[in-house]
């Protein structure tokens, strides 16, 4: 069995072909999808600004084989985003992902302050 890594993936995109009903629903729910809703989860968290209603982002946690790398994590997150947005009936375009491998990420800790 190969090693598994945990990735944080941010999928960004642009709304496209929204109907007036879609726009009204997104604007009505905007407060639920603002800065405070940004969480990395397996299901993904959707965030966007109401004005202008143009771009969105979705944050995912993806666990996959390390050998498959960041490209596979991005592809899996984009598939999840496409499925969720399509399921909600929203049009979108231009999905792009940014991936961070939490298992290889270096953490710089500040040394303890001397007294």
C-alpha distances in whole Angstrom, upper triangle without the diagonal:
4,7,9,13,16,19,22,24,27,29,32,35,38,40,41,44,44,47,50,48,45,46,48,45,43,46,47,43,43,43,40,38,40,38,38,35,33,30,26,25,22,25,27,30,33,36,39,42,45,48,47,45,43,39,36,33,30,28,24,21,18,14,12,9,11,11,13,15,19,20,17,18,22,22,20,23,25,24,25,28,29,29,30,33,34,34,36,38,39,39,37,36,35,32,30,27,27,23,23,19,20,17,19,22,25,27,31,33,36,38,40,43,46,49
4,6,10,13,16,19,21,25,26,30,32,36,38,39,42,42,45,48,47,43,44,47,44,41,44,45,41,41,42,39,36,38,36,36,34,31,28,24,23,21,24,25,28,31,34,37,40,43,45,45,42,40,37,34,31,28,25,22,19,16,12,10,6,7,7,10,12,15,17,15,15,19,19,18,20,23,23,23,26,28,28,29,32,33,33,35,37,37,37,35,34,32,29,27,24,24,20,19,16,17,14,16,19,22,24,28,30,34,35,37,41,43,47
4,7,10,13,17,19,23,24,28,31,34,36,38,41,42,45,47,46,42,43,45,42,40,42,43,40,39,39,36,34,35,33,33,31,28,25,21,21,19,22,23,26,29,31,34,38,41,43,43,41,39,35,32,29,26,23,20,16,14,10,8,6,6,8,10,11,14,16,14,14,18,19,17,19,22,22,22,25,27,27,28,31,32,32,34,37,36,36,34,33,31,28,26,23,21,18,16,13,13,10,12,16,18,21,24,26,30,32,34,37,40,43
4,7,10,13,16,19,21,25,28,31,33,35,38,38,41,43,42,38,39,41,38,36,39,39,36,35,36,33,30,31,30,30,27,25,21,18,17,15,19,20,23,26,28,31,34,37,40,39,37,35,32,29,25,22,19,16,13,10,7,5,4,5,8,9,10,12,14,12,11,15,16,14,16,19,19,19,22,24,24,25,27,29,29,31,33,33,33,31,30,29,25,23,20,19,15,14,11,11,9,12,14,18,20,23,25,29,31,33,36,39,42
4,6,10,12,16,18,22,25,29,31,33,36,36,39,41,40,37,37,39,37,34,36,37,34,33,33,30,28,29,27,27,25,22,19,15,15,14,17,18,20,23,25,28,31,35,37,36,34,33,29,26,22,20,17,14,10,8,6,6,6,5,9,10,9,10,13,11,10,13,15,13,14,18,18,18,20,23,23,24,26,28,28,30,32,31,31,29,28,26,23,21,17,16,12,10,7,7,6,9,11,14,16,20,22,26,28,30,33,36,40
4,7,10,13,16,19,23,26,28,31,34,34,37,38,37,34,34,36,33,31,33,34,30,29,29,26,24,25,23,23,21,18,15,11,11,11,14,14,17,20,22,25,28,31,33,33,31,30,26,23,19,17,13,10,7,6,4,7,9,9,12,12,10,10,13,12,9,12,14,12,12,16,17,16,18,21,21,21,23,26,26,27,29,28,29,27,26,25,21,19,15,14,10,9,6,6,6,9,11,14,15,19,21,25,27,29,32,35,38
4,6,10,12,16,19,23,25,28,31,31,34,36,35,31,31,34,31,28,30,31,28,27,27,25,22,22,21,21,19,16,13,10,11,10,14,13,15,17,19,22,25,28,30,30,28,26,23,20,16,14,11,8,6,5,6,8,10,10,13,12,9,8,11,10,7,9,12,11,10,13,15,14,15,18,19,19,21,23,24,25,27,26,26,24,23,21,17,15,12,10,7,5,5,6,8,10,10,14,15,19,21,24,27,29,32,36,39
4,7,10,13,17,20,22,25,28,28,31,33,32,28,28,30,28,25,27,28,25,23,24,21,19,19,17,17,16,12,10,7,9,10,12,10,12,14,15,18,21,25,27,26,25,23,20,17,13,11,7,6,5,6,9,11,14,13,16,15,12,10,12,12,8,9,12,11,9,12,15,13,14,17,18,18,19,22,23,23,25,24,24,21,21,19,16,14,10,8,6,5,7,7,10,12,11,14,15,18,21,24,27,29,31,35,38
4,6,10,13,17,19,22,25,25,28,30,29,26,26,28,26,23,25,26,23,22,23,20,17,18,17,18,15,12,11,8,10,10,12,9,11,12,14,16,19,23,25,24,22,20,17,14,10,8,6,5,6,7,11,12,15,15,17,15,12,9,10,11,7,6,10,9,7,9,12,11,11,14,16,15,16,19,20,21,23,21,21,18,17,16,12,10,6,6,5,6,9,10,13,14,14,17,18,21,23,26,30,32,34,38,41
4,6,10,14,16,19,22,22,25,27,27,23,23,25,23,20,22,24,21,19,20,18,15,15,14,16,14,10,10,8,11,12,12,9,10,10,11,13,16,19,21,20,19,17,13,10,7,6,5,6,9,11,14,16,19,18,20,18,15,12,13,13,10,8,11,12,8,9,12,12,10,13,15,15,15,18,19,19,21,18,18,15,15,13,10,8,5,5,7,9,12,13,17,17,16,19,20,22,25,27,31,33,35,38,41
4,7,10,13,16,19,19,22,24,24,20,20,23,21,18,20,22,20,18,20,18,15,15,15,17,15,12,13,11,12,13,13,9,10,9,10,12,15,18,20,19,17,15,11,8,6,5,6,8,11,12,16,17,20,20,21,18,16,13,13,13,11,8,10,10,7,6,10,10,7,10,13,12,12,15,17,17,18,15,15,12,11,10,6,6,4,7,9,12,15,17,20,20,19,22,23,26,28,31,34,36,38,42,45
4,7,10,13,17,17,20,22,22,19,18,21,20,16,18,21,19,17,19,18,14,14,15,17,15,13,14,14,15,16,15,12,12,10,10,10,13,16,17,15,14,11,7,6,4,6,9,11,15,16,19,21,23,23,25,22,20,16,15,16,14,11,13,14,11,9,13,13,9,11,14,14,12,15,17,17,17,14,13,10,9,8,5,5,6,8,11,14,18,20,23,23,22,24,25,27,30,32,36,38,39,43,46
4,7,9,13,13,17,19,20,16,16,19,18,15,17,20,18,16,19,18,15,16,16,19,17,15,17,17,18,18,17,14,13,11,11,10,13,15,16,14,12,9,6,6,6,9,12,14,18,18,22,23,26,26,27,24,22,19,17,18,17,13,14,15,12,10,13,13,10,10,14,13,11,13,16,15,15,12,10,7,6,5,4,7,9,12,15,18,21,23,26,27,25,28,29,31,34,36,39,41,43,47,49
4,6,10,11,14,16,17,14,13,17,16,13,15,18,17,15,19,19,15,16,17,20,19,17,19,20,21,21,20,17,16,12,12,10,12,13,13,11,9,6,4,6,9,11,15,17,21,22,26,27,30,30,31,27,26,22,21,22,21,17,17,19,16,13,16,16,12,12,15,15,11,13,16,15,14,11,9,6,5,6,7,10,13,15,19,22,25,27,30,30,29,32,32,34,37,38,42,44,45,49,52
4,7,7,11,13,14,10,10,13,13,11,13,16,15,14,17,17,14,16,18,21,19,18,20,21,22,22,20,17,16,12,12,10,11,12,13,11,8,6,6,7,10,13,16,19,22,24,27,28,31,32,33,30,28,25,24,24,23,19,19,20,17,15,16,16,13,12,15,13,10,12,14,13,11,8,6,4,6,9,10,13,16,18,21,24,28,29,32,33,32,34,35,37,39,41,45,46,48,52,54
4,6,9,12,13,11,11,14,15,13,15,18,18,17,21,21,18,19,22,24,22,22,24,24,25,25,22,20,19,16,16,14,15,15,15,13,10,8,9,11,14,16,20,22,25,26,30,30,33,34,35,31,30,27,25,25,24,21,21,22,19,16,17,18,14,13,15,15,11,12,15,13,11,8,5,4,6,9,11,15,18,21,24,27,30,32,35,36,35,37,38,40,43,44,48,50,51,55,58
4,6,10,11,9,10,13,14,13,15,18,18,18,22,22,20,22,24,27,25,25,27,27,27,27,24,22,21,18,18,16,17,16,17,15,12,11,13,14,17,19,23,24,28,29,32,33,36,37,38,34,33,30,28,28,27,24,23,24,22,19,19,20,17,15,17,16,13,12,15,13,10,8,5,7,9,13,15,18,21,25,27,31,34,35,38,39,38,41,42,44,46,48,52,53,55,59,61
4,7,8,6,6,10,10,10,12,14,15,15,19,19,17,19,22,24,22,23,25,26,26,26,23,21,20,16,16,14,15,14,15,13,10,10,12,13,16,18,22,24,27,28,32,33,36,37,38,35,34,31,29,29,28,25,24,25,22,20,20,20,16,15,16,15,12,12,14,11,9,6,6,8,11,15,16,19,22,25,28,31,34,35,38,39,38,41,41,43,45,47,51,52,54,58,60
4,5,5,6,9,10,11,12,14,15,16,20,20,19,21,25,26,24,25,27,29,28,28,25,23,22,19,19,17,17,15,16,15,12,13,16,16,20,21,25,27,30,31,35,36,39,41,42,38,37,34,33,33,31,28,28,28,25,23,23,22,19,18,19,17,14,14,15,13,10,9,9,12,15,18,20,23,26,29,31,34,37,38,42,43,41,44,45,47,49,50,54,55,57,60,62
4,5,5,6,9,10,10,12,14,15,18,19,19,21,24,26,24,26,28,30,30,30,27,25,23,20,19,17,17,14,15,14,12,14,16,17,21,22,26,28,32,33,37,39,42,43,44,41,40,37,35,35,34,31,30,30,28,25,26,25,22,21,22,20,16,17,18,15,12,11,12,15,18,21,22,26,28,30,33,36,39,40,43,44,43,46,46,48,49,51,54,56,57,60,62
4,5,5,6,9,10,10,12,14,17,18,18,20,24,25,23,24,27,28,28,28,25,23,22,18,19,17,17,14,16,16,13,15,17,18,21,22,25,27,31,32,36,37,41,42,44,40,39,36,35,35,33,30,30,29,27,25,25,24,21,20,20,18,15,15,15,12,11,10,12,15,19,22,23,26,28,31,33,36,38,39,42,44,42,45,45,47,49,50,54,55,56,60,62
4,5,5,6,9,10,11,12,15,15,15,17,21,22,20,21,23,25,24,25,21,20,18,15,15,14,14,12,15,14,11,13,14,14,17,18,21,23,27,28,32,34,37,38,40,36,36,33,31,31,29,27,26,26,23,21,21,20,17,16,17,15,11,12,13,9,8,7,9,12,15,19,19,22,24,27,29,32,34,35,39,40,39,41,42,44,45,47,51,52,53,57,59
4,5,5,6,8,10,10,14,15,14,16,19,21,19,21,23,25,25,26,23,21,19,15,14,12,12,9,11,11,8,10,12,13,16,18,21,24,28,29,33,35,38,39,41,37,36,33,32,32,30,27,27,27,24,22,23,22,18,18,19,17,14,15,16,12,11,9,11,13,16,19,19,22,24,26,29,32,35,35,39,40,38,41,41,43,44,46,49,51,52,55,57
4,6,5,6,9,10,13,14,14,16,20,21,19,21,24,26,26,27,24,22,20,16,16,14,13,10,12,13,10,13,16,16,19,20,23,26,29,31,35,37,41,42,43,40,39,36,35,35,33,30,30,30,27,25,26,24,21,21,21,19,16,17,17,14,13,12,14,16,19,22,23,25,27,29,32,34,37,37,41,42,40,43,42,44,46,47,51,51,52,56,58
4,5,5,6,9,11,12,12,14,18,19,17,19,21,23,23,24,20,19,17,14,14,13,13,11,14,14,11,14,15,15,17,18,21,23,26,28,32,34,38,39,41,38,37,34,33,32,30,28,28,27,24,23,23,21,18,19,19,16,13,15,14,11,11,10,13,15,19,22,21,24,25,28,30,32,34,35,38,40,38,41,40,43,44,45,49,50,51,55,56
4,5,5,6,9,10,9,11,15,16,14,16,19,21,21,22,19,17,14,11,10,9,10,8,11,11,8,11,12,11,14,15,18,20,24,26,30,32,35,36,38,35,34,31,30,30,27,25,25,25,22,20,21,19,16,17,17,14,12,14,14,11,11,9,12,13,16,19,19,21,22,24,26,28,31,32,35,37,35,37,37,39,40,42,46,46,48,51,53
4,5,5,8,10,10,11,15,16,15,17,20,23,23,25,22,19,17,13,12,10,9,6,9,10,8,11,13,13,15,17,20,23,26,29,32,35,38,39,41,38,37,33,33,33,30,28,29,28,25,23,25,23,19,20,21,18,16,18,18,14,15,13,15,16,19,21,21,23,24,26,28,30,33,34,37,38,36,39,38,40,41,42,46,47,47,51,53
4,6,8,9,10,12,16,16,15,18,20,23,23,25,22,20,17,14,13,12,11,9,12,14,12,15,16,15,18,18,21,24,27,30,33,36,39,40,42,39,38,35,35,34,32,30,30,29,26,25,26,24,21,22,22,19,17,19,18,15,16,15,17,19,22,24,24,26,27,28,30,32,35,35,38,40,38,40,39,41,42,43,47,47,48,52,53
4,6,6,7,9,13,13,12,14,17,19,19,21,18,16,13,11,10,10,10,9,13,14,12,15,15,13,15,15,18,20,23,26,29,32,36,37,39,36,35,32,32,31,28,27,27,26,23,22,23,21,18,19,19,16,14,17,16,13,15,14,16,17,21,23,22,24,24,25,27,29,31,31,35,36,34,37,36,38,39,40,44,44,45,49,51
4,5,5,6,10,11,10,13,16,18,19,21,19,16,13,10,8,7,7,6,9,11,9,12,12,11,13,14,16,19,23,25,29,32,35,36,38,35,34,30,30,30,28,26,27,26,22,22,23,21,18,20,20,17,15,18,18,15,16,14,17,17,19,21,20,22,22,23,25,27,30,30,33,35,32,35,34,35,36,38,41,42,43,47,48
4,5,6,9,9,9,12,15,18,19,22,19,17,13,11,9,9,9,8,12,14,13,16,15,14,15,15,17,20,23,26,29,32,36,36,39,37,35,32,32,32,29,27,29,27,24,24,25,23,20,22,23,19,18,21,21,18,20,18,20,20,23,24,23,24,24,25,26,27,30,29,33,35,32,34,33,34,35,36,39,40,41,44,46
4,6,9,8,7,10,12,15,16,18,16,14,10,9,8,9,10,11,14,16,14,17,16,13,14,13,15,17,20,23,26,29,33,34,37,34,32,29,30,30,26,25,26,25,21,22,23,20,18,20,20,16,16,19,18,15,18,17,19,19,22,23,22,23,22,23,24,25,28,27,31,32,30,33,31,33,34,35,39,39,40,44,45
4,7,8,5,8,10,13,14,17,14,12,8,6,4,6,8,9,13,14,12,14,12,9,10,10,12,15,18,21,24,27,31,31,34,31,29,26,27,27,23,22,23,22,18,19,20,17,15,17,18,15,14,17,17,14,17,15,17,17,19,20,18,19,19,20,21,22,25,25,28,30,28,30,29,31,32,34,37,38,39,43,45
4,6,6,7,11,14,16,19,17,14,10,8,5,6,6,9,11,13,12,14,12,10,10,11,13,16,19,22,26,28,32,32,35,32,30,27,27,28,24,23,25,24,20,20,23,20,17,20,21,18,17,20,21,18,20,18,19,18,20,21,19,20,19,19,21,22,25,24,28,29,27,29,28,29,30,31,35,35,37,40,42
4,5,6,9,13,15,18,17,14,11,10,7,8,9,12,14,15,15,16,14,11,11,12,12,15,18,21,24,27,31,30,33,31,29,25,27,27,24,22,25,24,20,21,23,21,18,21,23,20,19,23,23,21,23,21,22,20,22,22,20,20,19,18,20,20,23,22,26,27,24,26,24,26,26,28,31,32,33,37,38
4,6,8,12,14,17,17,14,11,11,9,11,12,14,17,18,18,19,17,14,13,13,13,15,17,21,24,27,31,31,34,32,30,26,28,28,24,23,26,25,21,22,24,21,19,23,23,20,20,24,24,21,24,22,24,23,24,24,22,22,21,20,21,21,23,22,26,27,24,26,24,26,26,27,31,31,32,36,37
4,6,10,11,14,13,11,7,8,7,10,12,14,17,18,17,18,16,12,11,10,10,13,15,18,21,25,28,29,32,29,27,24,26,25,22,21,23,21,18,19,21,18,16,19,20,16,17,20,20,18,21,19,21,20,22,22,20,20,19,18,19,20,22,21,24,26,24,26,25,27,27,29,32,33,34,38,40
4,7,9,13,12,9,6,7,6,10,12,15,18,18,17,17,15,11,9,8,7,10,12,16,19,22,25,25,28,26,24,21,22,22,19,18,20,19,15,17,19,16,15,18,19,16,17,20,20,19,21,19,21,19,21,20,18,17,15,15,16,16,18,18,21,23,20,23,22,24,25,26,30,31,32,36,38
4,6,10,10,8,6,9,9,13,16,18,21,22,20,20,17,14,11,9,6,8,9,13,16,19,23,23,26,24,22,19,21,21,17,17,19,17,14,16,18,15,14,18,19,16,17,21,20,19,22,21,23,21,22,22,19,18,16,15,15,14,16,15,19,21,19,21,20,23,23,26,29,30,32,35,38
4,7,9,6,7,10,11,15,18,21,24,24,22,22,18,15,11,8,5,5,6,9,12,15,19,19,22,20,18,16,18,17,13,14,16,14,11,14,16,13,13,17,17,15,17,20,20,20,23,21,23,21,22,21,17,16,14,13,12,12,13,12,15,18,16,19,19,22,23,25,29,30,32,36,38
4,5,5,7,10,13,17,20,22,25,26,23,23,20,16,13,10,7,5,5,8,11,14,18,19,22,20,19,17,18,17,13,14,16,13,11,14,15,11,12,16,15,13,16,19,18,18,21,21,22,21,22,22,18,18,15,15,14,14,15,14,17,19,18,21,21,24,25,28,31,32,35,39,41
4,5,9,12,15,19,22,24,27,28,25,24,21,17,14,11,8,5,5,6,9,12,16,17,20,18,17,16,17,15,12,13,14,11,9,12,12,9,11,14,13,12,15,17,16,17,20,20,22,20,22,21,18,18,15,16,14,15,15,15,17,20,19,23,23,27,28,31,34,35,38,41,44
4,7,10,13,17,20,22,25,25,23,22,19,16,13,10,9,7,8,10,12,15,19,21,23,21,20,18,19,17,14,14,15,12,9,12,11,8,9,12,11,9,12,14,13,14,17,17,19,18,20,20,17,18,16,17,16,17,18,18,20,23,23,26,26,29,31,34,37,38,40,44,46
4,7,10,13,17,19,22,22,19,19,16,12,10,6,5,5,7,10,13,16,20,21,23,21,20,17,18,16,13,13,14,12,8,10,11,8,8,11,11,9,11,14,14,14,17,16,17,16,18,18,14,15,13,14,14,15,17,17,20,22,21,24,25,28,29,32,35,36,38,42,44
4,7,10,14,16,19,19,17,17,14,10,8,5,5,7,10,13,16,19,23,24,26,24,22,20,20,19,16,15,17,15,11,13,14,11,9,13,13,10,11,15,15,14,16,15,17,16,18,18,15,16,14,15,15,16,19,18,22,24,22,25,25,27,29,31,34,35,37,41,43
4,7,11,13,16,16,13,13,11,7,6,5,7,10,13,16,19,22,25,26,28,26,24,21,21,21,18,16,17,16,12,13,14,12,9,12,13,10,9,13,13,12,14,12,14,13,15,16,13,14,14,15,16,18,21,21,24,26,24,27,27,29,31,33,36,38,39,43,45
4,7,10,13,13,11,11,9,6,5,6,8,12,15,18,22,24,28,28,30,28,26,22,23,23,20,18,19,19,15,15,17,15,12,15,16,13,12,16,16,14,16,14,15,14,16,16,14,15,15,15,17,19,22,22,26,27,25,27,27,29,30,32,35,37,38,42,44
4,7,9,9,7,8,6,5,6,9,12,15,19,21,25,27,31,31,33,30,28,24,24,25,22,20,21,21,17,17,19,17,14,16,18,15,13,17,18,15,16,13,14,13,15,15,14,15,16,17,19,21,24,25,28,29,27,29,29,31,32,34,37,39,40,43,45
4,6,7,6,8,8,7,10,13,15,19,22,25,28,31,34,34,36,33,31,28,28,28,26,23,25,25,21,20,23,21,18,19,21,18,16,20,21,18,19,15,16,15,17,17,17,18,19,19,22,24,27,28,31,32,30,32,31,32,33,35,38,39,40,44,46
4,6,5,8,9,10,13,15,18,21,25,28,31,34,37,37,39,36,34,31,31,31,29,26,27,27,24,22,25,23,19,21,22,19,17,20,21,17,18,15,16,16,18,19,19,21,22,23,26,27,31,31,35,36,33,35,35,36,37,38,42,43,43,47,49
3,5,8,10,12,15,18,20,24,28,30,34,36,39,39,41,38,36,32,32,33,31,28,29,29,26,24,27,25,22,23,25,22,19,22,24,20,20,17,18,17,18,19,20,21,23,24,27,29,32,33,37,37,34,36,36,37,38,39,43,44,44,48,49
4,6,8,11,14,17,20,24,27,30,33,35,38,38,40,37,35,31,31,32,30,26,28,28,25,23,26,25,21,22,24,22,19,21,23,20,20,16,16,15,16,17,18,20,21,23,26,28,32,33,36,37,34,36,36,37,38,39,43,44,45,49,50
4,6,8,12,15,18,22,25,27,31,33,36,36,38,35,33,29,29,29,27,24,25,26,22,20,23,22,18,18,21,18,15,18,19,16,16,12,13,12,14,15,16,18,20,22,25,27,30,31,35,35,33,36,35,37,39,40,44,45,46,50,51
4,7,11,14,17,21,24,26,30,31,34,34,36,32,31,27,26,27,25,22,23,24,20,18,21,20,16,17,19,18,14,17,19,17,16,12,11,10,11,12,13,15,17,19,22,25,28,30,33,34,32,34,34,36,38,39,43,44,45,49,51
4,7,11,14,17,21,22,26,28,31,31,32,29,27,23,23,24,22,18,20,20,17,15,18,17,14,15,17,16,13,16,18,16,16,12,12,9,10,10,10,12,14,15,19,21,25,26,30,30,28,30,31,32,34,36,40,41,43,46,48
4,7,10,14,17,19,23,25,28,28,30,27,25,21,21,22,19,16,18,18,14,13,16,15,11,13,15,13,11,14,16,14,15,11,12,9,10,11,10,11,12,14,17,19,22,23,27,27,26,28,28,30,32,34,38,39,41,45,47
4,7,10,14,16,19,21,24,25,26,24,22,18,18,19,16,13,15,15,11,11,14,13,9,12,14,12,11,15,16,15,16,13,14,11,12,11,9,9,9,11,13,15,19,20,23,24,22,25,25,27,29,31,35,37,38,42,44
4,7,10,12,16,18,22,22,24,22,20,17,17,17,14,12,13,13,9,9,12,10,7,10,12,10,10,14,15,14,16,14,15,12,13,13,10,10,9,11,12,14,17,18,21,22,21,24,24,27,29,31,34,36,38,42,44
4,7,10,13,16,19,20,22,20,18,15,16,16,12,11,13,12,8,10,13,10,9,13,14,12,13,17,17,17,19,17,18,16,17,16,12,12,10,10,10,11,14,14,18,19,18,21,21,24,25,28,31,33,35,39,41
4,6,10,13,16,17,19,17,15,13,14,13,9,9,11,10,6,9,11,9,9,13,13,12,14,17,17,17,20,19,20,18,18,17,14,13,10,10,10,11,12,13,15,17,17,20,21,24,25,28,32,33,36,39,42
4,7,10,13,14,17,15,14,12,14,13,9,10,12,10,8,12,13,11,12,15,16,15,17,20,20,21,23,22,23,21,22,20,17,16,12,12,10,10,10,10,12,15,15,18,19,22,24,27,30,31,34,38,40
4,6,10,11,14,12,11,10,11,9,6,9,10,7,7,11,11,10,12,15,15,15,18,20,20,21,24,23,24,22,22,20,17,16,12,12,10,10,10,10,12,14,15,19,20,24,25,29,32,34,36,40,43
4,7,9,12,11,10,10,12,10,8,11,12,10,10,14,14,13,16,18,18,18,21,23,23,25,27,26,27,25,25,24,20,19,16,15,12,12,10,10,11,13,15,18,20,24,25,29,32,33,37,40,43
4,6,9,7,8,9,11,8,7,11,11,9,11,14,14,14,17,19,19,20,23,24,24,26,28,28,28,26,25,24,20,19,16,16,13,13,10,12,11,14,16,19,22,25,27,31,33,35,39,42,45
4,5,5,7,10,11,9,9,13,13,12,14,17,17,17,20,22,22,23,26,27,27,30,31,31,31,29,28,26,23,21,18,18,14,14,11,13,12,13,16,20,22,26,28,32,34,36,39,42,45
4,5,5,8,10,9,9,13,14,14,15,18,19,19,21,23,24,25,27,29,30,31,33,32,32,30,29,26,23,21,18,17,13,12,9,11,9,10,13,16,19,23,25,29,31,34,37,40,43
4,5,9,10,9,11,14,14,14,17,19,19,21,23,24,25,27,29,30,31,33,34,34,33,30,29,27,24,21,19,18,15,15,12,14,13,13,16,19,22,26,28,32,34,37,40,43,46
4,7,7,6,8,11,11,11,14,15,16,17,19,21,22,23,25,26,27,30,31,30,29,27,25,23,20,18,16,16,13,14,12,15,14,14,17,20,23,26,29,33,35,38,41,44,47
4,6,6,7,9,10,11,13,15,16,17,19,21,22,23,25,26,28,29,31,30,29,26,24,22,19,16,14,13,10,10,9,12,11,11,13,17,20,23,26,29,32,35,38,41,44
4,5,5,6,9,10,11,12,14,15,16,18,20,21,22,24,26,27,28,27,26,23,21,19,16,13,10,9,6,8,7,11,12,11,13,16,19,22,25,28,31,34,37,40,43
4,5,5,6,9,10,11,12,14,15,16,18,20,21,22,24,26,27,25,24,21,19,17,14,11,9,10,8,11,11,14,15,15,16,20,22,25,28,32,35,37,40,43,46
4,5,5,6,9,10,10,12,14,15,17,18,20,21,22,24,26,25,24,21,20,18,15,13,11,12,10,12,12,15,15,16,17,21,24,27,30,33,36,39,41,45,48
4,5,5,6,9,10,11,12,14,15,17,18,20,21,23,24,23,23,20,19,17,14,12,9,10,7,9,9,12,13,14,15,19,21,24,27,30,33,36,39,42,45
4,5,5,6,9,10,10,12,14,15,16,18,20,21,22,21,20,17,16,14,10,8,6,7,6,10,11,14,16,16,17,20,22,25,28,31,34,37,39,43,46
4,6,5,6,9,10,10,12,14,15,16,18,20,21,20,19,16,15,13,10,10,8,11,10,13,14,17,19,19,20,24,26,29,32,35,38,40,43,46,49
4,5,5,6,9,10,11,12,14,15,16,19,20,19,19,17,17,16,12,12,10,12,11,14,14,16,18,19,20,24,26,29,31,35,38,40,43,46,49
4,5,5,6,9,10,11,12,14,15,17,18,17,17,15,15,14,10,10,8,10,10,12,13,15,18,19,19,23,24,27,30,33,36,38,41,44,47
4,5,5,6,9,10,10,12,14,15,16,15,14,12,11,11,7,8,7,11,11,15,16,18,21,22,22,25,27,30,32,35,39,41,43,47,49
4,5,5,6,9,10,10,12,14,15,15,14,13,13,13,10,11,11,14,14,17,18,21,22,24,24,28,30,33,35,38,41,43,46,49,52
4,6,5,6,9,10,10,12,14,14,15,13,14,15,11,13,12,15,15,17,18,20,22,24,24,27,29,32,34,37,40,42,44,48,51
4,5,5,6,8,10,11,12,11,12,10,11,12,9,11,11,13,14,17,19,21,23,25,24,28,29,32,34,36,40,42,44,48,50
4,6,5,6,8,10,10,10,9,8,10,11,9,12,12,16,17,20,22,24,26,27,27,31,32,35,37,40,43,45,48,51,54
4,6,5,6,9,10,10,11,11,13,15,12,15,15,19,19,22,23,25,27,29,29,32,34,37,39,42,45,46,49,53,55
4,5,5,6,9,9,11,11,14,15,13,16,16,18,19,22,23,24,27,29,28,32,33,36,37,40,43,45,47,51,53
4,5,5,6,5,7,8,11,13,11,15,15,18,20,23,25,26,29,30,30,33,34,37,38,41,44,46,48,52,54
4,5,5,6,7,9,11,14,13,16,18,21,22,25,27,29,31,33,33,36,37,40,42,44,48,49,52,55,58
4,5,8,10,12,15,18,16,19,20,23,24,27,28,29,32,34,33,37,38,41,42,45,48,50,52,56,58
4,6,9,11,15,18,16,20,20,23,25,27,29,30,33,35,34,37,38,40,42,44,48,49,51,55,57
4,7,10,13,17,16,20,21,24,26,29,31,32,35,37,36,39,40,43,44,47,50,52,53,57,59
4,7,10,14,13,17,19,22,24,27,29,31,34,35,34,37,38,40,42,44,48,49,51,55,57
4,7,11,12,15,18,21,23,27,29,31,34,35,34,37,38,40,43,45,48,50,52,56,58
4,7,8,12,14,18,20,24,26,28,31,32,31,34,35,37,40,42,46,47,49,53,55
4,6,9,13,16,19,23,25,28,31,31,30,33,34,36,39,41,45,47,49,52,55
4,6,10,13,16,20,23,25,28,28,27,30,32,34,36,39,42,45,46,50,53
4,7,10,13,17,19,22,25,25,24,27,29,31,34,36,40,42,44,48,50
4,7,10,14,17,19,22,22,21,24,26,28,31,33,37,39,41,45,47
4,6,10,13,16,18,18,17,20,22,25,27,30,33,36,38,42,44
4,7,10,13,16,15,14,17,18,21,24,26,30,32,34,38,41
4,7,9,12,12,11,14,16,19,22,25,28,31,33,37,40
4,6,9,9,7,11,13,16,18,21,25,27,30,33,36
4,5,6,6,10,12,16,18,22,24,27,30,33,36
4,6,5,9,10,14,16,19,22,24,27,30,33
4,6,9,11,14,16,20,22,24,28,31,34
4,6,9,13,15,19,21,24,27,30,33
4,6,10,13,16,19,21,24,27,31
4,6,9,13,15,18,21,24,27
4,6,10,12,15,18,21,24
4,7,9,12,15,18,21
4,6,9,12,15,18
4,6,9,12,15
4,6,9,12
4,6,9
4,6
4
